[in-house]
Amino acid sequence: MLAAARQAVLVATVPLLYQPLRQALDERTNVEARMCFYLSGLFTAAEEIQHHLDAGVPVVVESYFARCLTTHRALGAQLGITLPSWLPTPATYHLVCDDDDERQRRLAGRNKPVSRWDSLIETVTDRVTDAYASFPMHRVDTTGLSPDEVLRVIMDTETQGAHPHADSEPVGAHPHVLPAVPRHAAGTCRP
């Protein structure tokens, strides 16, 4: 929805070519190996992101380095990571839901297989929240809000330029890649 509203390209931060290995790695228990895998995917995606930005095309991603680092550190990874200065610097939105019952309903309603890592991260949510504090981001409380209302809050928080030739179609069709983004999402303005 955000990609369509901003007329941005949607980039998967776990590139499609990584997906088969992702499934196999998610069955393992080594948190450092998993962290390195996700970092590799992010660095690969960062090249694509930079290519779009260099062409003047805005980009939207579901997650970026902050999520990878915070979740893996919360799960016990001890690798020291210093991010290079050349990485594209995003406007980041940390979507939170302060009502635990509502949050659990949302998680249960997702159309996504739950991995052991998903279950583990639910046991350390306070550590994840604390780790996110070290990254600059806009905190968006989504409690009681519909997806359209969350989109409006994000759009009102910081407006970035849209590019008329941006492609908001999905980068690949795969069960672990974000779902298709419609060309003209309901409730969004068309130029």
C-alpha positions in Angstrom: 0.0 0.0 0.0 2.8 2.4 0.9 4.6 1.6 -2.4 1.5 2.3 -4.4 0.8 5.5 -2.4 4.3 6.8 -2.9 4.5 5.6 -6.5 7.6 3.7 -5.4 9.2 0.4 -6.4 8.8 -2.3 -3.9 12.1 -4.1 -3.2 12.3 -7.5 -1.4 15.1 -7.3 1.2 15.4 -11.1 1.0 15.9 -11.4 -2.7 14.0 -14.1 -4.6 17.2 -16.0 -5.3 17.8 -16.3 -1.5 14.4 -17.9 -0.8 15.2 -21.6 -1.1 18.2 -21.2 1.2 16.1 -19.1 3.6 13.7 -21.9 4.1 16.5 -24.4 4.8 18.4 -22.0 7.1 15.2 -21.2 9.1 15.1 -24.9 10.1 18.6 -24.6 11.7 19.4 -23.2 15.1 22.6 -21.1 14.6 21.5 -17.5 15.1 24.8 -16.1 13.8 24.5 -18.0 10.6 21.0 -16.8 10.2 22.0 -13.2 10.8 24.8 -13.4 8.2 22.4 -14.8 5.7 19.9 -12.0 6.2 22.7 -9.4 6.2 23.9 -10.9 2.8 20.4 -10.5 1.4 20.1 -7.0 2.7 23.5 -6.0 1.1 22.3 -7.5 -2.2 19.0 -5.6 -2.0 20.9 -2.4 -1.0 22.6 -2.5 -4.4 19.2 -2.7 -6.1 17.8 0.0 -3.9 20.7 2.3 -4.7 20.2 1.7 -8.4 16.6 2.9 -8.2 17.5 5.9 -6.0 20.2 6.9 -8.5 17.6 6.9 -11.2 15.4 9.1 -9.0 12.9 6.4 -8.2 11.6 6.1 -4.6 11.8 2.7 -2.9 9.8 1.0 -0.2 11.0 -2.1 1.6 9.3 -4.2 4.3 12.4 -4.3 6.5 16.0 -3.2 6.5 19.2 -3.4 8.6 17.6 -2.2 11.8 15.2 -5.1 11.9 17.8 -7.7 11.0 20.3 -6.4 13.7 17.7 -5.9 16.4 16.0 -9.3 16.1 19.1 -11.3 15.8 20.7 -9.5 18.7 17.6 -10.1 20.8 17.9 -13.8 19.9 21.4 -13.9 21.2 23.7 -13.1 18.1 27.0 -11.7 19.3 28.5 -10.6 16.0 29.7 -7.0 16.0 28.5 -5.3 12.9 29.4 -1.8 11.7 27.3 -0.8 8.7 29.1 1.0 5.9 28.4 4.6 5.2 27.5 4.0 1.6 24.2 2.2 2.5 21.0 4.1 1.4 19.6 5.8 4.5 15.8 5.2 4.8 13.0 6.9 6.5 12.1 4.1 8.8 8.7 3.5 10.4 8.5 1.2 13.4 4.9 -0.1 13.5 3.8 -1.1 17.0 0.6 -2.4 18.5 0.4 -1.7 22.2 -2.7 -3.9 22.7 -1.3 -7.5 23.2 -4.6 -9.2 22.4 -5.0 -7.2 19.2 -1.3 -7.9 18.3 -1.8 -11.7 18.9 -5.0 -11.6 16.7 -3.0 -9.9 13.9 -0.2 -12.4 14.1 -2.6 -15.3 14.0 -4.4 -13.9 11.0 -1.2 -13.6 8.9 -1.0 -15.6 5.7 2.5 -16.7 6.4 4.0 -19.9 7.8 5.3 -19.5 11.3 8.9 -20.5 11.7 10.6 -21.5 14.9 12.4 -18.1 14.7 9.0 -16.3 14.6 8.0 -18.1 17.8 11.3 -17.4 19.4 11.1 -13.7 18.7 7.8 -13.5 20.5 9.6 -14.6 23.7 12.0 -11.6 23.5 9.8 -8.7 22.3 11.0 -6.4 25.1 14.6 -6.9 24.0 13.7 -6.2 20.4 11.9 -3.0 21.4 14.9 -1.9 23.5 17.3 -2.6 20.6 15.2 -0.6 18.1 15.8 2.5 20.3 19.3 2.7 18.9 18.0 3.4 15.4 16.4 6.6 14.2 12.8 5.8 13.2 9.3 7.1 13.3 7.3 5.1 15.8 3.7 4.5 14.6 1.2 3.1 17.0 -1.1 1.0 14.9 -3.4 -0.1 17.9 -7.0 0.0 16.7 -6.1 1.3 13.3 -7.0 -0.3 9.9 -4.2 -0.7 7.3 -5.7 2.4 5.5 -5.5 4.5 8.6 -1.9 3.3 9.3 -1.0 4.3 5.7 -2.5 7.8 6.3 -0.4 8.2 9.5 2.7 7.3 7.6 1.9 9.6 4.7 1.3 12.4 7.1 4.5 11.7 9.1 6.9 12.4 6.3 6.1 12.9 2.6 8.8 11.8 0.2 8.7 12.7 -3.5 7.0 10.2 -5.8 8.3 9.4 -9.2 5.7 9.1 -12.0 7.5 6.1 -13.7 8.0 4.1 -10.5 6.9 0.5 -10.8 4.9 -0.7 -7.7 4.4 -4.2 -9.1 5.9 -7.0 -7.0 9.5 -8.1 -7.6 8.5 -11.8 -7.6 5.7 -14.1 -6.8 6.7 -16.4 -3.9 5.0 -17.3 -0.7 7.7 -15.7 1.4 7.9 -12.5 -0.7 5.5 -9.6 0.0 2.2 -9.9 -1.8 1.4 -8.1 -5.0 1.0 -4.3 -4.7 -1.8 -3.0 -6.9 -1.0 -0.3 -9.3 -3.7 2.0 -7.8 -4.5 1.0 -4.2 -7.9 1.9 -2.9 -7.8 5.2 -1.0 -4.7 6.5 -2.6 -4.4 9.5 -4.8 -3.5 9.1 -8.5 -1.6 11.8 -10.3 
